[in-house]
Amino acid sequence: MRYPRLFNSLTAMILPTEPIGSFPRPPALLAAIADHAAGRIGQAALDAQYDDAVRDTIATLERLGSPVVTDGEQRKSSFATYPLSGLDTLAPDGAVIPFADGHTRQLPRLTTGPFRYATRSQTYLTAAQQHATVPVKQAVIAPSALSLLYPAQGIDGYPREAFLDDLVDEAEADIRGALDAGAQTVQLDFTEGRLSIKLDPSKGLLQAFVALNNRVLERFTPQERARIGVHTCPGGDQDSTHSLDVDYVELLPSLFAIDAGVFYVQLAGEAEPERVLAAIAEHARPHQRIFVGVTNPVDPVVETADQVRDRVLRAAEYISPDRLGTCDDCGFAPFADDLSTSRDTAWAKVRARVEGTALAAEQLAG
């Protein structure tokens, strides 16, 4: 279904635009991380570099006109494993995630219970808020991703059901802490959604993921869920993906069954964006705002503002503009050691997204 453009030409229109989360770490921080690991500098020196990187990330986003900022996940070793930092109940041989270019990432494996977060997202949020003059959003890992920590063979004395109960409690506390601390939006990273169809074409795993995420979200009020978003993409690491070959349309009905108020959907990297937009229009519920990806972090070519404008206008033919926003397809460096995209390239893409979104808003309003 295509929506008519019903706007008073005298009414200014603003389309929201947001980053997803991560940005490449500056060279000074990467050097400090290596020096700390080798014992050449202490924790205080490393913390100073983290602070500088967060400050610079937020200042640059604000200078580029971003109305909402993140800390760029500068302090996280990865978007998925930040709650685990400091835990001693893990083994390194967990689930392996293969990427299209042949490289892999491996999750740890839980060895004993009870499961608890060692680090909560509120820690990153409050540190970022010290430097920001605009609203700050906070990315968190979806509980469905952390469910992969539990081994298939089980854990003696700690059944899977007990683990899931603990995980739901911990995920709720992580989200609620960020909301209570003033996050503009809390964004659940759900990159495993599309991957789950590759792992299990019956979609049984996907349905289990959606049900688990909804177990957490049902603990929040409708007003709170309006500030909770879900991000989906086919992975983005070292300029490669893990599930771009999975038909996006197979994911979308289940994606919008997640009881969140905001969705950040990868789109710039899709070969058939109109087909995807048609499916979004069919399955998204009326109260759900849709941010479409208009820049592709795994593509080194920087988009122009005009390209972004045209992508937004195309999306507005399928999604009512009063429910539409823009974002990047995914984070630019979801793992700290991902050096495939330079910081300057990421900023250039952000500039194109912000300027192109404004051009589209102007045209829609006119």
Phi and psi in degrees as a GROMACS rama.xvg file:
@    title "Ramachandran Plot"
@    xaxis  label "Phi"
@    yaxis  label "Psi"
@TYPE xy
-102.594  139.186  ARG-2
-96.401  136.17  TYR-3
-69.1849  152.933  PRO-4
-92.2872  95.8997  ARG-5
-106.427  83.997  LEU-6
-130.874  137.575  PHE-7
-70.0327  126.004  ASN-8
-64.1929  -16.6708  SER-9
-90.2626  -4.90477  LEU-10
-99.1474  122.179  THR-11
-69.9864  143.049  ALA-12
-123.952  136.464  MET-13
-121.708  122.686  ILE-14
-93.251  127.727  LEU-15
-67.5356  147.106  PRO-16
-142.434  138.061  THR-17
-142.749  147.124  GLU-18
-72.9616  162.699  PRO-19
-83.4903  -46.9125  ILE-20
175.153  -77.5969  GLY-21
-84.4596  149.049  SER-22
-133.475  153.637  PHE-23
-55.314  142.001  PRO-24
-78.3238  142.321  ARG-25
-67.0828  154.2  PRO-26
-54.7288  -36.7842  PRO-27
-63.8631  -37.4986  ALA-28
-70.3513  -43.3626  LEU-29
-60.6283  -39.2457  LEU-30
-65.494  -40.0535  ALA-31
-66.9627  -38.1599  ALA-32
-61.4638  -43.9101  ILE-33
-65.2605  -41.5144  ALA-34
-65.727  -37.715  ASP-35
-67.4515  -42.7065  HIS-36
-62.0159  -31.7853  ALA-37
-88.0186  -1.01031  ALA-38
81.2739  14.0848  GLY-39
-84.8623  -22.5041  ARG-40
-134.707  160.335  ILE-41
-91.9088  179.417  GLY-42
-64.992  -36.677  GLN-43
-62.142  -41.3943  ALA-44
-66.7051  -38.6648  ALA-45
-66.269  -42.5666  LEU-46
-60.8366  -36.2729  ASP-47
-63.7444  -37.5207  ALA-48
-70.4815  -37.2591  GLN-49
-60.2807  -46.3812  TYR-50
-59.952  -43.7519  ASP-51
-62.0855  -40.956  ASP-52
-67.0163  -41.5506  ALA-53
-64.3797  -45.5408  VAL-54
-59.2137  -45.0752  ARG-55
-68.0908  -38.591  ASP-56
-61.0501  -49.1134  THR-57
-66.9239  -41.9477  ILE-58
-62.5152  -39.3847  ALA-59
-68.7862  -43.7283  THR-60
-59.5042  -42.9886  LEU-61
-66.3092  -39.3803  GLU-62
-63.6775  -32.1243  ARG-63
-79.8395  -3.19717  LEU-64
91.8123  14.3571  GLY-65
-68.5094  121.381  SER-66
-75.4226  -14.2841  PRO-67
-135.563  140.75  VAL-68
-126.933  165.801  VAL-69
-128.747  172.537  THR-70
-83.1937  3.61862  ASP-71
71.9821  8.18117  GLY-72
55.2811  34.0623  GLU-73
-63.5594  -29.9848  GLN-74
-89.0279  -9.8204  ARG-75
-88.8949  138.04  LYS-76
-70.6789  -31.3414  SER-77
-160.458  158.281  SER-78
-63.7754  -26.259  PHE-79
-92.1607  -27.2919  ALA-80
-111.818  7.48122  THR-81
-57.4609  -33.6942  TYR-82
-67.7536  -14.6082  PRO-83
-93.5003  -8.70585  LEU-84
-60.5895  115.525  SER-85
102.492  -8.69823  GLY-86
-72.9297  142.697  LEU-87
-112.997  21.0146  ASP-88
-113.301  32.3695  THR-89
-127.487  147.781  LEU-90
-115.24  154.576  ALA-91
-79.4909  -6.76273  PRO-92
-99.7658  55.6847  ASP-93
-91.1759  -157.354  GLY-94
-61.3887  139.165  ALA-95
-103.786  133.065  VAL-96
-113.173  110.45  ILE-97
-86.4477  141.263  PRO-98
-107.418  161.429  PHE-99
-62.1153  -27.7054  ALA-100
-85.9037  1.1267  ASP-101
103.749  -15.5886  GLY-102
-82.1697  161.852  HIS-103
-131.661  159.669  THR-104
-124.011  145.475  ARG-105
-126.483  129.886  GLN-106
-82.0641  156.962  LEU-107
-75.3613  171.716  PRO-108
-120.271  131.42  ARG-109
-71.6706  134.779  LEU-110
-107.911  -21.8901  THR-111
-158.608  162.04  THR-112
-110.298  177.607  GLY-113
-77.8233  156.62  PRO-114
-84.5125  129.586  PHE-115
-138.362  145.928  ARG-116
-71.5738  134.565  TYR-117
-88.6838  -26.8161  ALA-118
-134.975  137.193  THR-119
-111.707  154  ARG-120
-65.3252  -24.5917  SER-121
-58.2137  -30.5901  GLN-122
-59.3461  -44.4168  THR-123
-70.1434  -38.9093  TYR-124
-63.3577  -50.223  LEU-125
-64.9827  -32.8482  THR-126
-66.6329  -39.9981  ALA-127
-68.6156  -38.4573  ALA-128
-61.7301  -23.6451  GLN-129
-65.3471  -23.4474  GLN-130
-108.074  -10.6089  HIS-131
-96.7121  144.752  ALA-132
-111.581  0.564593  THR-133
-124.425  169.676  VAL-134
-58.6656  147.774  PRO-135
-114.679  130.46  VAL-136
-97.9815  159.17  LYS-137
-129.114  122.316  GLN-138
-86.0504  137.334  ALA-139
-130.872  158.702  VAL-140
-83.1925  137.04  ILE-141
-67.0141  143.709  ALA-142
-58.7501  -29.8518  PRO-143
-59.7237  -37.127  SER-144
-66.9728  -43.0026  ALA-145
-70.4711  -18.5601  LEU-146
-63.4328  -20.654  SER-147
-72.4376  -8.47338  LEU-148
-70.0359  -26.6496  LEU-149
-77.2824  127.758  TYR-150
-74.263  149.117  PRO-151
-60.7321  -31.3921  ALA-152
-80.8042  -3.14086  GLN-153
81.7098  176.946  GLY-154
-130.518  125.101  ILE-155
-57.0074  127.305  ASP-156
79.7865  2.26982  GLY-157
-143.943  82.2862  TYR-158
-65.8258  159.963  PRO-159
-57.7046  -37.3704  ARG-160
-61.6053  -39.9442  GLU-161
-66.6385  -39.9232  ALA-162
-59.8871  -46.1627  PHE-163
-64.5338  -37.4971  LEU-164
-60.31  -44.988  ASP-165
-65.4643  -41.1629  ASP-166
-62.5238  -42.6807  LEU-167
-61.4123  -43.9669  VAL-168
-60.4727  -44.79  ASP-169
-68.7789  -40.7003  GLU-170
-65.2871  -41.6899  ALA-171
-59.0946  -46.2825  GLU-172
-62.8416  -36.2413  ALA-173
-65.3607  -46.9731  ASP-174
-66.8088  -46.3005  ILE-175
-64.242  -37.4995  ARG-176
-61.0681  -40.8127  GLY-177
-70.293  -40.8354  ALA-178
-61.5991  -46.5609  LEU-179
-65.4521  -27.948  ASP-180
-82.5826  -0.944333  ALA-181
100.944  18.3754  GLY-182
-60.2852  136.346  ALA-183
-63.5404  -43.6011  GLN-184
-145.292  145.923  THR-185
-107.836  121.376  VAL-186
-107.474  117.9  GLN-187
-83.2571  122.724  LEU-188
-82.9856  116.385  ASP-189
-122.106  44.3101  PHE-190
-64.8487  -20.9091  THR-191
-74.6671  -8.50859  GLU-192
-61.5739  -53.568  GLY-193
-67.6593  -37.4609  ARG-194
-61.4565  -34.1773  LEU-195
-62.3956  -30.0799  SER-196
-70.1845  -32.8917  ILE-197
-67.3141  -39.2849  LYS-198
-74.8414  -31.9491  LEU-199
-144.018  88.4489  ASP-200
-59.5089  -17.1712  PRO-201
-70.4176  -13.6152  SER-202
70.3524  12.267  LYS-203
-62.3029  -41.108  GLY-204
-66.0142  -41.2892  LEU-205
-60.0805  -45.7832  LEU-206
-63.5403  -35.5274  GLN-207
-66.0592  -39.1535  ALA-208
-62.6965  -47.1173  PHE-209
-62.208  -43.9296  VAL-210
-62.3752  -40.4929  ALA-211
-65.655  -45.3547  LEU-212
-61.5419  -38.0773  ASN-213
-70.7757  -27.7544  ASN-214
-59.2751  -37.1587  ARG-215
-74.6924  -47.6  VAL-216
-67.8525  -26.3511  LEU-217
-67.5813  -11.4839  GLU-218
-82.6752  -3.27079  ARG-219
-109.244  152.922  PHE-220
-74.052  162.902  THR-221
-56.543  -36.6593  PRO-222
-65.9149  -37.8522  GLN-223
-70.468  -40.7816  GLU-224
-65.3056  -24.2654  ARG-225
-65.8574  -18.0533  ALA-226
-103.486  7.95936  ARG-227
-111.26  128.007  ILE-228
-118.152  166.91  GLY-229
-128.862  128.748  VAL-230
-106.861  134.224  HIS-231
-128.794  141.007  THR-232
-159.51  168.236  CYS-233
-88.5947  30.1658  PRO-234
84.6585  154.332  GLY-235
-158.347  96.7487  GLY-236
-148.296  127.182  ASP-237
53.3675  42.3921  GLN-238
57.585  33.6542  ASP-239
-139.172  164.094  SER-240
-124.669  163.199  THR-241
-107.795  -12.5862  HIS-242
-150.835  28.6705  SER-243
-65.2463  -22.7068  LEU-244
-77.9535  -5.89276  ASP-245
-85.3584  133.159  VAL-246
-61.2312  115.847  ASP-247
-55.7831  -38.4018  TYR-248
-62.4025  -23.8745  VAL-249
-69.725  -25.4663  GLU-250
-85.1006  -36.8956  LEU-251
-60.5026  -40.4071  LEU-252
-58.3386  -40.7405  PRO-253
-74.5579  -35.143  SER-254
-56.8631  -48.6346  LEU-255
-79.4461  -0.708134  PHE-256
-80.2166  -12.1599  ALA-257
-69.9785  130.975  ILE-258
-86.5707  62.5741  ASP-259
-115.473  163.069  ALA-260
-94.901  -14.8509  GLY-261
-134.484  141.331  VAL-262
-132.312  133.885  PHE-263
-112.277  106.849  TYR-264
-112.502  127.035  VAL-265
-61.9615  133.281  GLN-266
-146.224  -32.455  LEU-267
-60.6778  -32.6212  ALA-268
-88.0209  5.75538  GLY-269
-84.968  140.692  GLU-270
-75.6479  -26.5405  ALA-271
-128.224  70.4299  GLU-272
-63.0226  -34.616  PRO-273
-63.8614  -39.2675  GLU-274
-62.9672  -41.355  ARG-275
-66.259  -44.2619  VAL-276
-61.0892  -39.1244  LEU-277
-62.3749  -39.2831  ALA-278
-69.3162  -37.8559  ALA-279
-61.6571  -46.5486  ILE-280
-59.2576  -33.8726  ALA-281
-74.4523  -38.868  GLU-282
-104.98  -23.2812  HIS-283
-67.2414  140.445  ALA-284
-85.265  155.451  ARG-285
-57.5055  -29.7127  PRO-286
-86.264  -1.78757  HIS-287
-94.685  123.908  GLN-288
-84.8365  140.857  ARG-289
-117.113  118.618  ILE-290
-98.4028  120.605  PHE-291
-99.2426  140.67  VAL-292
-70.007  127.711  GLY-293
-120.881  -4.16719  VAL-294
-131.341  146.239  THR-295
-113.119  102.703  ASN-296
-63.7153  -22.8665  PRO-297
-86.8143  -2.29561  VAL-298
-102.434  119.478  ASP-299
-68.5276  -15.955  PRO-300
-74.4368  128.208  VAL-301
-81.5945  127.606  VAL-302
-67.641  154.569  GLU-303
-93.8631  160.73  THR-304
-60.7461  -35.3448  ALA-305
-66.457  -39.3215  ASP-306
-61.7208  -43.4324  GLN-307
-62.1244  -45.7859  VAL-308
-54.1353  -46.9561  ARG-309
-65.5155  -34.964  ASP-310
-67.3375  -38.2901  ARG-311
-66.3272  -44.9654  VAL-312
-62.2717  -37.4648  LEU-313
-62.9943  -44.5953  ARG-314
-62.8876  -34.614  ALA-315
-68.9778  -13.7559  ALA-316
-75.8059  -16.9718  GLU-317
-114.977  -29.885  TYR-318
-118.566  126.996  ILE-319
-53.535  126.718  SER-320
-57.9205  -23.212  PRO-321
-75.2334  -3.95693  ASP-322
-115.648  8.50104  ARG-323
-106.21  142.262  LEU-324
-144.362  178.053  GLY-325
-128.707  156.866  THR-326
-155.648  177.68  CYS-327
-81.8127  156.799  ASP-328
-59.3682  -40.0161  ASP-329
-159.055  -177.605  CYS-330
-68.6341  156.594  GLY-331
-85.3791  -20.9916  PHE-332
-155.558  71.8332  ALA-333
-66.3537  -18.2095  PRO-334
-113.207  136.903  PHE-335
-60.542  -28.3471  ALA-336
-91.3677  8.93455  ASP-337
-79.5694  109.002  ASP-338
-106.844  14.584  LEU-339
-70.9164  -23.456  SER-340
-121.433  131.608  THR-341
-76.9895  158.427  SER-342
-62.4096  -39.6944  ARG-343
-63.8908  -39.6744  ASP-344
-64.3937  -41.4055  THR-345
-60.3187  -43.2251  ALA-346
-65.4822  -37.4395  TRP-347
-64.1451  -38.0878  ALA-348
-69.333  -37.5519  LYS-349
-62.2338  -44.8858  VAL-350
-57.7736  -45.2166  ARG-351
-61.4089  -40.5547  ALA-352
-64.4805  -46.8079  ARG-353
-64.8066  -47.3909  VAL-354
-69.6283  -40.4137  GLU-355
-67.7237  -36.0672  GLY-356
-64.273  -40.4248  THR-357
-64.9704  -39.3507  ALA-358
-62.1254  -42.0827  LEU-359
-66.2326  -41.2989  ALA-360
-60.9415  -41.3908  ALA-361
-62.1662  -43.0043  GLU-362
-68.5847  -40.0761  GLN-363
-65.111  -37.122  LEU-364
-70.8215  -27.5661  ALA-365
